[in-house]
Amino acid sequence: MGTSELIRCRVVACQVGPGRWEFYLINDSDAPLDWAALKRVLYEWGDMGNSEAVDVQVRDLAPGAHALIWRDDDDCAEMRVELSVQVRMGTREGRLTFEFPLLYKLTHKLTLAAGLDKAGWPVSAEF
């Protein structure tokens, strides 16, 4: 498989206020994504968790482009968060999973995310 066939993405969690976070999908692939859809957001605190089925869709995401896919105002910073994103590029389709640790512990470690020009915590995935 050549590099151009890989689907590579990042999701960057950006703090926009106390307990408020935005999650941006960035296409790090060499080709545009036909579409991407955030399908599920999972929250876990200790051994307790819950999930929320969603269907946030983005179409024609160019290489290097980004899109806001989730806003969380429910203080997700104190829980582990996992975003499940279904993606399609040409004939390739699959699911990418982005797992975020307890974000409140990372607020002093947020860095400028390449391609987004916002401070955040990036998580990468590919297939």
C-alpha positions as CSV (number, residue, x, y, z in Angstrom):
1,M,0.0,0.0,0.0
2,G,1.4,3.4,-1.0
3,T,1.5,6.4,1.3
4,S,-1.2,8.1,-0.8
5,E,-3.6,5.3,0.0
6,L,-3.3,5.8,3.8
7,I,-6.2,7.6,5.5
8,R,-4.5,9.8,8.2
9,C,-6.4,12.2,10.4
10,R,-6.1,14.0,13.7
11,V,-8.7,15.3,16.1
12,V,-7.6,18.2,18.2
13,A,-9.3,19.1,21.5
14,C,-9.3,22.8,22.0
15,Q,-10.4,24.4,25.3
16,V,-12.8,27.3,24.7
17,G,-13.7,28.0,28.3
18,P,-13.9,26.4,31.7
19,G,-15.1,22.8,31.1
20,R,-15.9,23.7,27.4
21,W,-14.0,21.9,24.6
22,E,-14.3,21.9,20.8
23,F,-13.0,18.9,18.8
24,Y,-11.6,19.5,15.2
25,L,-11.0,16.8,12.6
26,I,-7.9,17.5,10.4
27,N,-7.3,15.5,7.2
28,D,-3.6,14.6,7.3
29,S,-4.0,12.4,4.2
30,D,-2.5,13.1,0.8
31,A,-6.0,13.1,-0.8
32,P,-9.3,14.6,0.1
33,L,-11.8,12.7,2.3
34,D,-15.0,12.1,0.4
35,W,-16.8,12.3,3.8
36,A,-16.2,11.8,7.5
37,A,-18.9,11.2,10.1
38,L,-18.6,11.4,13.8
39,K,-20.8,8.4,14.9
40,R,-20.3,8.1,18.6
41,V,-18.9,10.0,21.6
42,L,-18.0,7.9,24.6
43,Y,-17.3,9.2,28.1
44,E,-15.6,7.3,30.9
45,W,-15.0,8.2,34.5
46,G,-13.3,5.5,36.5
47,D,-15.2,2.3,35.7
48,M,-18.4,4.1,34.8
49,G,-19.1,5.3,31.2
50,N,-21.8,6.3,28.8
51,S,-22.0,7.0,25.1
52,E,-23.9,9.2,22.8
53,A,-24.8,8.2,19.3
54,V,-24.4,11.2,16.9
55,D,-24.2,11.8,13.2
56,V,-22.1,14.8,12.5
57,Q,-21.0,14.8,8.8
58,V,-18.3,16.6,6.9
59,R,-18.0,16.3,3.1
60,D,-15.0,16.9,0.8
61,L,-12.4,17.6,3.5
62,A,-9.3,18.6,1.5
63,P,-5.8,17.5,2.6
64,G,-4.7,19.8,5.5
65,A,-8.2,21.1,6.0
66,H,-10.1,21.0,9.3
67,A,-13.7,20.9,10.4
68,L,-15.4,21.3,13.8
69,I,-17.0,18.0,14.6
70,W,-18.0,18.2,18.3
71,R,-18.6,20.8,21.1
72,D,-18.8,19.6,24.6
73,D,-20.2,21.9,27.3
74,D,-20.7,19.1,29.9
75,D,-17.3,19.3,31.5
76,C,-15.9,16.4,29.5
77,A,-12.5,17.6,30.7
78,E,-12.9,15.4,33.9
79,M,-13.6,12.2,31.9
80,R,-11.8,10.2,29.3
81,V,-13.4,10.9,25.9
82,E,-13.4,8.7,22.8
83,L,-14.6,9.9,19.4
84,S,-15.5,7.3,16.7
85,V,-15.3,8.7,13.2
86,Q,-16.3,6.8,10.0
87,V,-14.3,8.0,7.0
88,R,-14.3,7.4,3.2
89,M,-11.6,8.2,0.6
90,G,-12.3,6.8,-2.8
91,T,-13.0,3.1,-2.4
92,R,-11.5,2.9,1.1
93,E,-13.8,3.2,4.1
94,G,-13.2,2.6,7.8
95,R,-13.5,3.8,11.3
96,L,-10.9,5.9,13.2
97,T,-10.9,6.1,17.0
98,F,-9.5,9.1,18.8
99,E,-9.0,8.6,22.6
100,F,-8.5,11.6,24.9
101,P,-7.2,11.4,28.4
102,L,-8.5,13.6,31.3
103,L,-8.2,16.9,29.5
104,Y,-8.2,19.1,32.6
105,K,-4.8,17.7,33.4
106,L,-3.5,18.8,30.1
107,T,-4.6,22.4,29.9
108,H,-1.1,23.7,30.7
109,K,0.4,21.4,28.0
110,L,-1.8,22.5,25.0
111,T,0.3,23.4,22.0
112,L,-0.5,25.2,18.7
113,A,-1.9,22.5,16.4
114,A,-0.4,22.5,12.9
115,G,-3.1,23.2,10.3
116,L,-5.5,24.6,12.9
117,D,-3.7,27.6,14.4
118,K,-5.4,27.0,17.8
119,A,-3.9,25.5,21.0
120,G,-5.1,22.0,21.6
121,W,-4.3,18.4,22.4
122,P,-4.0,16.3,19.2
123,V,-4.7,12.6,18.8
124,S,-3.8,10.9,15.5
125,A,-5.2,7.8,13.8
126,E,-4.7,6.1,10.4
127,F,-5.6,3.0,8.4
